[in-house]
């Protein structure tokens, strides 16, 4: 597989190569690690409730920032967890969301 094929729709992680509106595709990187380093990274990620991939990105961004090399135009790391919304247990609806009684 060449690099241009990796940059197409499948690189987004979305079914069918669809991209989320307003968000550029994230780059995929193949990273070979010593098994002991990977195990330590996975444990650290689990301790901080992150995936191994998110932990690697966090550490790379921190190292870039400490070295003064983090691009100012770099998008922030996406927030962890589910986006806020109206799901079960979200509480009562706000006054403007209450059903109308006619």
C-alpha positions as CSV (number, residue, x, y, z in Angstrom):
1,X,0.0,0.0,0.0
2,X,1.4,3.4,-0.9
3,X,1.1,6.5,1.3
4,X,-1.5,8.2,-0.9
5,X,-3.9,5.2,-0.4
6,X,-3.5,5.5,3.3
7,X,-4.5,9.2,3.2
8,X,-7.8,8.4,1.4
9,X,-11.2,7.8,3.1
10,X,-10.1,4.7,5.0
11,X,-7.7,6.8,7.1
12,X,-10.6,8.6,8.8
13,X,-11.8,5.6,10.7
14,X,-15.3,6.4,9.5
15,X,-17.4,3.7,7.7
16,X,-17.1,4.1,4.0
17,X,-14.4,6.7,4.3
18,X,-16.8,9.4,5.4
19,X,-15.2,12.3,7.3
20,X,-16.8,14.2,10.1
21,X,-17.7,17.7,9.1
22,X,-15.0,20.3,9.7
23,X,-12.4,17.8,10.9
24,X,-9.5,16.9,8.7
25,X,-8.5,13.2,8.4
26,X,-6.0,12.1,11.0
27,X,-2.8,10.6,9.8
28,X,-2.1,6.9,10.4
29,X,1.4,5.9,11.5
30,X,2.8,2.4,11.8
31,X,4.9,2.3,15.0
32,X,7.0,-0.7,15.9
33,X,7.7,-1.0,19.6
34,X,9.7,-3.3,21.9
35,X,7.1,-5.5,23.5
36,X,8.2,-4.4,27.0
37,X,7.8,-0.7,26.0
38,X,4.4,-1.4,24.6
39,X,3.3,-3.2,27.8
40,X,4.5,-0.3,29.9
41,X,2.7,2.2,27.6
42,X,-0.5,0.1,27.7
43,X,-0.4,0.0,31.5
44,X,0.2,3.8,31.7
45,X,-2.6,4.4,29.3
46,X,-5.0,2.2,31.3
47,X,-4.0,4.1,34.5
48,X,-5.1,7.4,32.9
49,X,-8.2,5.9,31.2
50,X,-6.8,6.4,27.7
51,X,-6.2,4.1,24.8
52,X,-2.6,3.3,23.9
53,X,-3.0,5.4,20.7
54,X,-4.3,8.4,22.7
55,X,-1.5,8.0,25.2
56,X,1.1,8.0,22.4
57,X,-0.5,11.2,21.0
58,X,-0.6,12.8,24.4
59,X,3.1,12.0,25.1
60,X,4.2,13.2,21.6
61,X,2.3,16.5,22.0
62,X,3.8,17.0,25.4
63,X,7.3,16.3,24.1
64,X,6.8,18.7,21.2
65,X,5.5,21.4,23.5
66,X,8.4,21.0,25.9
67,X,10.9,21.3,23.0
68,X,9.0,24.4,21.6
69,X,8.1,22.5,18.4
70,X,4.4,22.0,18.8
71,X,2.7,23.8,15.8
72,X,0.4,26.6,17.0
73,X,-2.1,25.5,14.3
74,X,-2.3,21.9,15.7
75,X,-5.8,21.0,16.6
76,X,-6.4,20.2,20.3
77,X,-6.7,16.6,21.3
78,X,-10.3,15.5,21.0
79,X,-12.1,15.3,24.4
80,X,-12.3,11.9,26.0
81,X,-15.6,10.1,26.6
82,X,-19.0,10.7,25.1
83,X,-20.0,14.1,23.9
84,X,-22.5,15.9,26.1
85,X,-26.1,15.2,25.1
86,X,-29.5,14.3,26.2
87,X,-29.3,10.7,27.1
88,X,-30.9,8.6,29.9
89,X,-30.2,10.1,33.3
90,X,-29.3,13.5,31.8
91,X,-31.8,15.2,34.1
92,X,-35.1,17.1,33.4
93,X,-35.5,19.1,30.2
94,X,-34.8,22.8,30.4
95,X,-37.8,25.2,30.4
96,X,-37.5,25.8,26.7
97,X,-37.4,22.1,26.0
98,X,-40.6,21.2,27.9
99,X,-43.4,19.8,25.8
100,X,-46.2,22.2,25.1
101,X,-49.6,21.6,26.6
102,X,-52.3,23.0,24.3
